[in-house]
Amino acid sequence: MSPHLDLTAPYPPLVRRIETEATVENGEILRIDHFLNHRIEPAFIFEMAHELARRLSYFQPNVVLTAEASGIAPALVVAQTLSVPLIYAKKYSPQVESPSISRIIPSPTKGGHTRLVLSQRYLGAGQRVVIVDDFLANGRTAIALIEMAREAGAEVMGAGFIVEKRFKHGREHIQALNVPVATLAQVERLAETHAVLTQPVEA
């Protein structure tokens, strides 16, 4: 790892928006879906994903991997910036061309379980993968993607996320698989009305 590469340096425009605009529901749910993953601001997504791509470029990937659906927007911009293809694991209509690889992951926010499916036609041996998603919480989706990529014979070089919920400890589980993690903003905890960031940006 380059001594000059800080994979978790706070990205000031994002941190400021979380500090001033984020809302918290029931002390557990961080709401920034008005610009990130429901109503999407293309220019801001491009800025954030471009910065994430800059950090992930160190790993020299030749493919970006994400999961349907909210990870697609940032992952697409990262892939475009790095000039590599984007592959996304199917979640909502998980029929893909065989042979395929799948994982079942629990969905703590929606309840029940979700099936992720990936066709081996598009991912295989010799490929250098970076995982990209909008949020890192408990890390279950990212871990499933890492396992699927490795089962396909690919090498997982790193994982990048727009926002990390540090209190959910997903980073530790991903790093235990020897995958470096890049994030643009780290939320230490959720107060009753606002998010407390690990690295706030000074005014």
MIGU-160774 format. One record per residue (C-alpha): residue in three letters; residue number from 1; y, z, x negated. Coordinates in nm, 4 decimals. Example, Ala and Ser with C-alpha at 12.3 -4.5 7.8 and 13.67 -1.06 7.14 Angstrom:
2
 res   n        y        z        x
 ala   1  -0.4500   0.7800  -1.2300
 ser   2  -0.1060   0.7140  -1.3670
***
This chain:
203
 res   n        y        z        x
 met   1   0.0000   0.0000   0.0000
 ser   2   0.3443  -0.0909  -0.1300
 pro   3   0.5527   0.2189  -0.2167
 his   4   0.8510   0.0464  -0.0547
 leu   5   0.6782  -0.0117   0.2806
 asp   6   0.7472   0.2553   0.5447
 leu   7   0.5236   0.1767   0.8388
 thr   8   0.6751   0.4479   1.0589
 ala   9   1.0462   0.4279   0.9818
 pro  10   1.2380   0.4722   1.3092
 tyr  11   1.3798   0.1487   1.4439
 pro  12   1.7299   0.2653   1.5470
 pro  13   1.7949   0.0339   1.8462
 leu  14   1.4673   0.1430   2.0087
 val  15   1.5061   0.5121   1.9257
 arg  16   1.8562   0.5185   2.0746
 arg  17   1.7371   0.3567   2.3953
 ile  18   1.4510   0.6043   2.4309
 glu  19   1.6878   0.8953   2.3718
 thr  20   1.9448   0.7735   2.6241
 glu  21   1.7437   0.5816   2.8852
 ala  22   1.3870   0.7157   2.8995
 thr  23   1.2790   0.9263   3.1938
 val  24   0.9848   1.1656   3.2156
 glu  25   0.7567   1.2095   3.5155
 asn  26   0.5587   1.5307   3.5696
 gly  27   0.6135   1.6255   3.2074
 glu  28   0.3476   1.3717   3.1057
 ile  29   0.4558   1.0115   3.1655
 leu  30   0.7248   0.8464   2.9529
 arg  31   0.9100   0.5774   3.1461
 ile  32   1.0722   0.2946   2.9527
 asp  33   0.9162   0.0216   3.1596
 his  34   1.2617  -0.1066   3.2575
 phe  35   1.2802  -0.2896   2.9230
 leu  36   0.9330  -0.2792   2.7637
 asn  37   0.6355  -0.3435   2.9882
 his  38   0.7283  -0.4042   3.3517
 arg  39   1.0793  -0.5415   3.3473
 ile  40   1.0917  -0.7077   3.0062
 glu  41   1.4066  -0.7897   2.8107
 pro  42   1.3046  -1.0926   2.6022
 ala  43   1.5776  -1.0572   2.3390
 phe  44   1.4977  -0.6901   2.2792
 ile  45   1.1206  -0.7521   2.2753
 phe  46   1.1815  -1.0227   2.0157
 glu  47   1.3898  -0.7859   1.7982
 met  48   1.1315  -0.5061   1.8122
 ala  49   0.8299  -0.7305   1.7610
 his  50   1.0035  -0.9120   1.4759
 glu  51   1.0487  -0.5774   1.2992
 leu  52   0.6869  -0.4847   1.3696
 ala  53   0.5777  -0.8225   1.2308
 arg  54   0.7801  -0.7591   0.9155
 arg  55   0.5839  -0.4390   0.8554
 leu  56   0.2466  -0.5914   0.9435
 ser  57   0.3083  -0.8969   0.7240
 tyr  58   0.2161  -0.6804   0.4235
 phe  59  -0.1487  -0.7002   0.5368
 gln  60  -0.1447  -1.0825   0.5402
 pro  61  -0.3289  -1.1195   0.8720
 asn  62  -0.4453  -1.4532   1.0041
 val  63  -0.4846  -1.3391   1.3662
 val  64  -0.3211  -1.0877   1.6022
 leu  65  -0.5427  -0.9048   1.8512
 thr  66  -0.4320  -0.7164   2.1628
 ala  67  -0.5582  -0.6213   2.5095
 glu  68  -0.4509  -0.7426   2.8489
 ala  69  -0.1841  -0.6997   2.9765
 ser  70   0.1185  -0.5031   2.8522
 gly  71   0.0357  -0.5655   2.4874
 ile  72   0.0634  -0.9413   2.5251
 ala  73   0.4441  -0.9664   2.5176
 pro  74   0.5002  -0.7880   2.1836
 ala  75   0.1796  -0.9277   2.0350
 leu  76   0.2848  -1.2841   2.1172
 val  77   0.6147  -1.2428   1.9337
 val  78   0.4413  -1.0783   1.6365
 ala  79   0.1959  -1.3680   1.6205
 gln  80   0.4754  -1.6235   1.6480
 thr  81   0.6727  -1.4506   1.3731
 leu  82   0.3675  -1.4402   1.1444
 ser  83   0.2662  -1.7977   1.2394
 val  84  -0.0867  -1.6932   1.3351
 pro  85  -0.2875  -1.7170   1.6599
 leu  86  -0.2943  -1.4433   1.9215
 ile  87  -0.6190  -1.3337   2.0860
 tyr  88  -0.6241  -1.0890   2.3733
 ala  89  -0.9260  -0.9053   2.5076
 lys  90  -0.9759  -0.9647   2.8789
 lys  91  -0.9426  -0.6632   3.1027
 tyr  92  -0.8641  -0.7691   3.4589
 ser  93  -1.0979  -1.0679   3.4904
 pro  94  -1.3416  -1.0028   3.2095
 gln  95  -1.5468  -1.3199   3.2228
 val  96  -1.5357  -1.5036   2.8918
 glu  97  -1.7415  -1.7680   2.7183
 ser  98  -2.0520  -1.6234   2.5560
 pro  99  -2.1439  -1.4924   2.3116
 ser 100  -1.9100  -1.2047   2.3807
 ile 101  -1.8431  -0.8484   2.2721
 ser 102  -1.7370  -0.5744   2.5133
 arg 103  -1.6419  -0.2091   2.5263
 ile 104  -1.5976   0.0350   2.8140
 ile 105  -1.2964   0.2632   2.7761
 pro 106  -1.1765   0.5477   3.0012
 ser 107  -0.8367   0.5030   3.1651
 pro 108  -0.6650   0.8444   3.1685
 thr 109  -0.3532   0.7191   3.3498
 lys 110  -0.5338   0.5237   3.6233
 gly 111  -0.8659   0.7066   3.6357
 gly 112  -1.2053   0.5458   3.6049
 his 113  -1.3054   0.3079   3.3280
 thr 114  -1.1958  -0.0314   3.2020
 arg 115  -1.4095  -0.3038   3.0479
 leu 116  -1.2651  -0.5045   2.7591
 val 117  -1.4331  -0.8359   2.6749
 leu 118  -1.3761  -1.0679   2.3818
 ser 119  -1.5369  -1.4062   2.3186
 gln 120  -1.6832  -1.4468   1.9714
 arg 121  -1.5818  -1.8106   1.9856
 tyr 122  -1.2297  -1.7065   1.8909
 leu 123  -1.2890  -1.4166   1.6533
 gly 124  -1.5402  -1.4066   1.3733
 ala 125  -1.6259  -1.3437   1.0116
 gly 126  -1.3570  -1.3915   0.7515
 gln 127  -1.0618  -1.3304   0.9800
 arg 128  -0.7987  -1.0732   0.8884
 val 129  -0.6880  -0.8951   1.2049
 val 130  -0.3928  -0.6800   1.2990
 ile 131  -0.3972  -0.4976   1.6330
 val 132  -0.0705  -0.4941   1.8305
 asp 133   0.0124  -0.3036   2.1505
 asp 134   0.3140  -0.1572   2.3276
 phe 135   0.2074   0.2106   2.3276
 leu 136  -0.0166   0.4257   2.1087
 ala 137  -0.1343   0.7349   2.2941
 asn 138  -0.4950   0.8541   2.2578
 gly 139  -0.5902   0.5347   2.0759
 arg 140  -0.8936   0.4462   2.2904
 thr 141  -0.7913   0.0848   2.3493
 ala 142  -0.7035   0.0276   1.9840
 ile 143  -1.0298   0.1842   1.8689
 ala 144  -1.2235  -0.0393   2.1082
 leu 145  -1.0427  -0.3444   1.9686
 ile 146  -1.1127  -0.2346   1.6117
 glu 147  -1.4825  -0.1867   1.6900
 met 148  -1.5035  -0.5242   1.8668
 ala 149  -1.3310  -0.7061   1.5819
 arg 150  -1.5596  -0.5477   1.3262
 glu 151  -1.8664  -0.6278   1.5362
 ala 152  -1.7507  -0.9906   1.5306
 gly 153  -1.7407  -0.9744   1.1514
 ala 154  -1.3616  -0.9689   1.1162
 glu 155  -1.1676  -0.7330   0.8892
 val 156  -0.9102  -0.5102   1.0584
 met 157  -0.6133  -0.4799   0.8245
 gly 158  -0.3746  -0.2668   1.0312
 ala 159  -0.2466  -0.1745   1.3762
 gly 160   0.1103  -0.1848   1.5053
 phe 161   0.2680  -0.0278   1.8130
 ile 162   0.6165  -0.0254   1.9588
 val 163   0.6071   0.3436   2.0645
 glu 164   0.3738   0.6205   1.9497
 lys 165   0.3094   0.9377   2.1505
 arg 166   0.2345   1.1668   1.8583
 phe 167   0.1206   1.4508   2.0853
 lys 168  -0.1762   1.2356   2.2007
 his 169  -0.3139   1.2124   1.8426
 gly 170  -0.4252   0.8491   1.8611
 arg 171  -0.2994   0.7822   1.5078
 glu 172  -0.5475   1.0258   1.3576
 his 173  -0.8424   0.8557   1.5284
 ile 174  -0.7332   0.5094   1.4125
 gln 175  -0.6666   0.6200   1.0563
 ala 176  -1.0104   0.7848   1.0515
 leu 177  -1.1423   0.4276   1.0807
 asn 178  -0.9431   0.3351   0.7654
 val 179  -0.6871   0.1320   0.9596
 pro 180  -0.3179   0.1869   0.8676
 val 181  -0.0797   0.2382   1.1604
 ala 182   0.2745   0.1022   1.1993
 thr 183   0.5081   0.2241   1.4747
 leu 184   0.8778   0.1807   1.5546
 ala 185   0.9437   0.5090   1.7367
 gln 186   0.7437   0.8311   1.7454
 val 187   0.7679   1.0664   2.0437
 glu 188   0.6848   1.4191   1.9353
 arg 189   0.6686   1.5668   2.2856
 leu 190   0.7943   1.5211   2.6373
 ala 191   1.0408   1.7759   2.7705
 glu 192   1.0951   1.8148   3.1428
 thr 193   1.3673   1.5507   3.1568
 his 194   1.3640   1.3653   2.8248
 ala 195   1.1620   1.2564   2.5227
 val 196   1.1850   1.4470   2.1949
 leu 197   1.1461   1.2097   1.9007
 thr 198   0.9928   1.2906   1.5644
 gln 199   1.2644   1.0973   1.3831
 pro 200   1.5800   1.0901   1.5937
 val 201   1.8562   0.8581   1.4830
 glu 202   2.1834   1.0201   1.3917
 ala 203   2.4833   0.9121   1.5956
***
